[in-house]
Amino acid sequence: MTLIPYVGAEAFGRSARATLLARVLVGFALVALVLAAAAAARTPRTSEPPFLPAAAGGIVVLDLSASITSDTFSRIAETLRELVSRGGRYGLVVFSDDAYEAYPPGTPASALAPLIRYFSLPSTPTIGEQPTFPINPWSNSFTSGTQISAGLALAQSIEQADGIRHPEVLLISDLADDQSDIQRLISVLTGYKANHVLLRVIALNAAPNDQAFFAGLIGSATAVIPAQLSGPHPKAPAAPPSSFPSLLVVIAVAAAALLGINELRNAKLRFVEHAAQVTG
């Protein structure tokens, strides 16, 4: 076979080196996109987080009025347990027909753990006896009527006094407010809207009309989360709805585009020998 020298061979060498560099860079980019896609898939975003973000400043407002019975204790315990497991820092306001600050904003979530036992049945009940909830510190001296406005108003005033930039409140209540409190409750919730206070509600076996009324007042039905943990065989709460995985889609499109560019721009140059055909 006779080799024919080509004066432009050096240019092919430069192109080959540039192509190799481009293929390496595209390869690294594809690996990075695969890792990013894996990370995005492991941490899906939800459209409505059910609890307060684990940041200093949020306040839990707990209803301890006479209408809160043992039928709803399991849901209270589960909510407190969830807050403790998430960590972060929260304040705590408890209310009945009055309200007081139990923990200031910024208190570690672990401080809520001792309260869980008052809303949980004993894990080892006495043989021959029906398991009962422990007597809580509020039942004899604090529990009375229901003034939801008292708890929410106190929570807002605490956050304003602390200068919290993004005030957030989690109300845990059966929403069975006293009729005499309705007008003040409307006024307090109007202030929440005006001051951009994020309010979420754990509804403890709330009557449908009470839940609908409250959802109308706060202006977003999705902010009211129905309680599902009650009775002797509680069910796990439904997972919050997931938002569309936009980031994952963008990553997939970017990976596909890089693969296309790699095939179009960096394909290897191949020479094919053709045998001469002799026609007689």
N, C-alpha and C positions, 0 to 999 in steps of 0.2 A: 504494500500500500504506500503510495507516495503522498507525503504531507506537503501541502501548499501553504507557505507562510502568508499570514494576513497582517497587514500593517496596523489594523485597528484592534488587535488583540488586547492591548493595554487598556483600551476603553472598556472592553468586556470585563476585564479584571476589576476595574473601579466599580462598575455596575454590580458585579457579583458581591463585592464587599459591602456596598450600600444596601443591597437586597438582604444579605445576611444580617446586617445590623437592624434593618426594619423588621425582619422576622423575629429576632430576639426581643425587640421592644414590644412587638405585638404579643408575643408569647407571655412576657411578664405582665402586660396589661390584662390578658385573658385570665391568668392565674389570680390576679388581684380582684377581677370581677367575680370569679367563682367563689373566692373567699368572702367577698362582700355579700353575694347572694346567699351563701350559707348562713352568715350572721343575720341577715335580714329575715330569713325564713325561720330562724330560731326564736326571734323576738318579734312576733306579729303585733301590730298596733291595734288597739281597740278604740272604737269611736266614742265610747262613753265610759271612762273609768268609774267604777262603782263607789270608790272611797276617796278620801282626801289624798292628794299627793303627799308623799313622805317628806315634807319640808316644814321647817319651823314656821309657825304662824297659824296653821289650821286649828280650828276648835271643834271638838265633839260636843254636841248638846244632847244630853240623855234625859229622856222622859221617865220620871219615877213617880208619876201620879198614881192614884188609886185604880185607874182603868188599866194600868199595866199589870197583867196577871201572869201566873206561871205558864200559861199557854204561849206566851211570847218570850219567856226567859231564854230559851234555846237560841233564838235569833239574836238577842242582845249579846249572849256569850260568844256566838260565832262572829259577830261583827267586831267585838273587842279583840277576840283572838286573831282575827285577820289584821287588824291595825297593829297589834303587837308583833306579829310575824313579819310585817312589812318594815318594821323599824321606823325611823324618822322621829319627828317631834310634834306634839300636839298639846293644845290646851283642853280642859274639860269643864263644862258647865252642866250642872244637874238642876232639874226644875220639877216643880209640881204646881202649886198655885203661887209659888215664889221661886226664885232662882239664886244660885250662888256659884262662885268660881271655885271648883275643886282643885284644878291644876292650872297654872298659868301657861300661856303659849310658850312653846319651846321646851316643854317637859318631855323627856324621853318616852317613847311609846311603851317601854317596859314598865312604866309606872301604872299602866292600865291593867297589867297582868293580875295583880291581887284582887281586882274587882270581878274577874271572870268567875271565881268560885261561888259568888252569890247568885249567879244565874245558871249554874250547872248542877245537875244531879250528881250525887256522890258516885264515884267509880266503883266503890265497894260497899253497897248498901247492907244494912243490918238484916240478917236472915230472919224471915218471917214478918218483916215490916215493909210497908210501901215506901219506896224512896221518895224523899221530899227535898225541896230546895232549902238551903240554909236561910235562916232569918237574916235579912240584910240590915245595915245600920240605919236605913231611912224609913223603914216600914212603920215604926211607932211614933217618930217625932217629926218626920218631914212629909211623908206621903199624904196627899190630900187631893184637892181638885186639880184641874188641868188648865194652865195658862201658858200656852205655847209661846205667846208673844213675850212673856217674861224671860224665857230661856234665850230666844233669838235676839231680843233687844240687848241683853247683857253680853252675849257673845260679840255682837257688833260693836258695842261700846268698848269692850276690852281690846278688840283689834284696832279700833281707831286710836285708843290711848297708847297702844304700843307702836303706832305708826306702820302697821303692816301694809306693804305695797299691794299685795294681791290677796285680800281677805277671802277666806274659804271656811265654810261651816258645813258640818255633817250633822243633821238632825236625826235622832233615833227616837221614833214616837209612833203611837197608834193613830195619831192625827185626830183623836176624839176630843177636840177643844171645847171648853165651856162656851155656851152661847154668848155669855157676857164678855168674852174675850175676842170675839170675831172682829169687831171694828178696830181694836188695837192691833190685832194680828195683821189685818189688811194694811194698816199704817206702817207697821214694822217692815213688812215685805215690800212695800213701796219704797221704803228707804234702802232696802237691800238692792233693788233694781237701780235706784239712783246712784248708789255708791259702788255699783259693780261688784257686789259681794256674791261669790259663787256659792250657791246653796244646793246640797244634795240631801236626799231624805231616804232613810231606811224605814219603810212603812211596816209596822208591827201588826200584822193581821188587821190592817185598817179596813173599815167598811168602805165599799166601793164609792158611795157618795162622798164620804170624807176625803178619800184619796183623789177623786175627780175634782172636788172643790179646791183642795190644796194645790193640785197640779195647775189648775187654772190661775190661782193666785201667783204662783212663782213663774208662770209663763212658759214652762217647758215640762211636758209630761214625762220626758225621758229622765228628768232629774229625780223622779220618785221611783225608788226601787222596791218592788213588792217583796215582803218577807216570805220566805219559803221554809224556814227552819222553825218548826213548832210541832208540838205534839210528841208522842212517845217514839215515833220513828221519823225524825226530821230528814228532809231531802236536801241535797246540796243545792245552793243557789245557782240559777242559770248563768252561764258565762255571758259577759257583756258582748254585744255585737261587734264583730271585727270590721275594721275599715278596709277599703280596697287597697291591696298591696301595691301602691304606686311605685315605691322604691324598687321592689322586686321586678316589676315590669320594665322599668327604665334600665336596670342592670341587664336584664335578659336581652333587651333590644340593643344595648350597647355591645354586648358580647357577640350577638349575631352580626352586627355591622362590622366589628373588627374581623370576624371570620371571613366575611365577604371581601373586605378590603385586602386581607391577606391573600386570598385566592386570586383576586384580580391583579393586585399590584406586585405580589411577591412570588408568583408561580415560577418554577424553574424553566429555564430555556432548554429545550430539547432539540437535537438535530436528528433527523431521520434520513437514512440512506435510501435512495431510490435506485433500483437497478435499471440500467438503460434498456429500453425495449427496441429491438431491431426488427424492422418490418421488411419482409422480403418482397 
